[in-house]
Structure formats: structure tokens, C-alpha cells
């Protein structure tokens, strides 16, 4: 006779384990489906380029704060020197008046009006009109000079205090901007470190190709020449090309130097550091930041009118600047991780040129 035993039911404990295992598998599958995929090389490069661009924006603000700090320090020093000299002059005037009082004492007593001055503030003394009648003309003039000197010193001390407060605020702003730049660069480096060795090598090759293209442009563009003359150039080109041509020739000697934020040469540069250095070699002084350099001459809004050595400004906030190299090229210090090189002017949003 055949056996009709009922199949053995799984125990409750076993059902619980199986259910938990299945749930875990479903959860893992769900997590895998929703996990953010690793960014591609192009995505990482795009993010890094954006961070470098933001770092350059912060760098120009940092440069501006640095210049403001230097200017304020000079102004504070000058005011403090003026206050010190004024105090010395005031002390001499008081000593002179004291000598008059001493002479009067030796001759039979101190004039009551001088005695009043020596024991109180000159302002209080001069408010007492009756006392002025007892003063000699010389003493009256001395007291008025002392009073005027005291007022001037009080004003200069207030000016110095205001400048010192402004300097403290500027130093605080400087610290914030430095932190912002370093933070952007650190984040960019973190992204680069997340790439594989092969991806890093590919990025490096792209930079090398850009540098080689820059070198080819350098060989094809004679120093100080735009190659072919641009139509519709601004009148009086001889005058306009003098310092600009010399500045461009100087900048060409810096090809291959690395970009470093805040650097002004001669071993490394940021964008406005390169342009200000180049024009300084040509005997012309430019402000430190790209935004300030945008107002250093006549603006030129048509690319067809640009001449070699003209300043060229990019981006809506004017945070990047270079030198026009002719043939639709710009010579500039691009960003962190690059070197001073040529690049197509169309690679960045051109705003206008400036003829110094």
C-alpha cells in the first residue's frame, strides 16, 4: 500500500529567516537601483572646471581685499605719523607758553589769565572773555594756536580710529575670501582624487594638447603682431600699440608659467597678476584686479577692433582678463592646474576689450 504521509510543514523559525532574507535581497536590489552612479570623467571635469571658475571669482575679490588692506595700512601709518607730529608741536607750544608764565613769576607773579590756562583746558579759558583782556597779544595768539591744534588732533585721531576699524573689517573679509578660495580648490582636488588613474591620465593628456596648441599659436603669431590686420581698427594705432605691444611681448616670455591664485609673478601668476605684470614691464601701471583693470582705458566692444596687447575681459562679473594676441587668440593665465598660454577668445564669454 502506498504511503500517504503529509508533507512536513516548514517551522515558523525557518519561515521567518526566509522572509527576512528575501526582504534584505529586495532592499539591496532597490538600493542598487536608486544609488547614484559614479560620475563620468566628463562630469567630474565639468564640476572641477566650475569649481576652478568659482575659485577664480573669489580670487579676484581676494586680490581686491588685499589691495584695500595695503592702501588702508599706508593711510593709517600716515595719519598716525601726522598725529604724532601734531602732538609734538602742541607740546612745544605749551612749553613756550609755560616759559612765559615762568618769566612772569620770576618778575613778580604769574599773570592771572596765564595761571588760569595752566590749571584748566584752553577751551574753558577762552570761553571766559574777561580773561582775554589780561593777556598780551602774543599770549592770546599762542592760546588760539593751541586750541586749533587740539581740535585738529582730535579730528585726526578720530580719522585714524575709523581707518583702523575699516582695516580690521578688511582683514576679516580677506580671511573669508582666502578660506573660500582654498575650499573651492580642495573640493576640486577631492573630485580629481575620486577618478581612476586612467581617467586622470586622460585629463592630463587634454591639458597637454591644449598647451601644445598654445605653443603652435605662439610659433605662428610673431611677437607684438596680430598676424593679419583686423578690419575697422580704432584710429591712431601707433599710439595705442606702444605700451600694449611691449606688454604683450613681455607676457609672451611668461608662457608656460603656472597659474597660482593671488600670484603676480615672475614665477607664477593669476589672470590679473599676469596683465598687471606685463604692463608694468611696459612702463604702465594697472590696478590689481580684473574689475579695476576694466576701467583702465578705452573700452572696445567689437572683437574686430581689438589690437595686440589690448586687455580682454570675460564673464558678466569681469572676473577673468587676458591680453589679446591677434588671430582670435588671447594670451592669459587660465586657472588652477594650467599654465600661461594662448587660447581661443571664443572659449570664454567675451565682454569687451580695453585699450590702455
Order of alpha helices (4+ residues) and beta strands (2+ residues): alpha-alpha-alpha-alpha-alpha-alpha-alpha-alpha-beta-beta-alpha-alpha-beta-beta-beta-beta-beta-beta
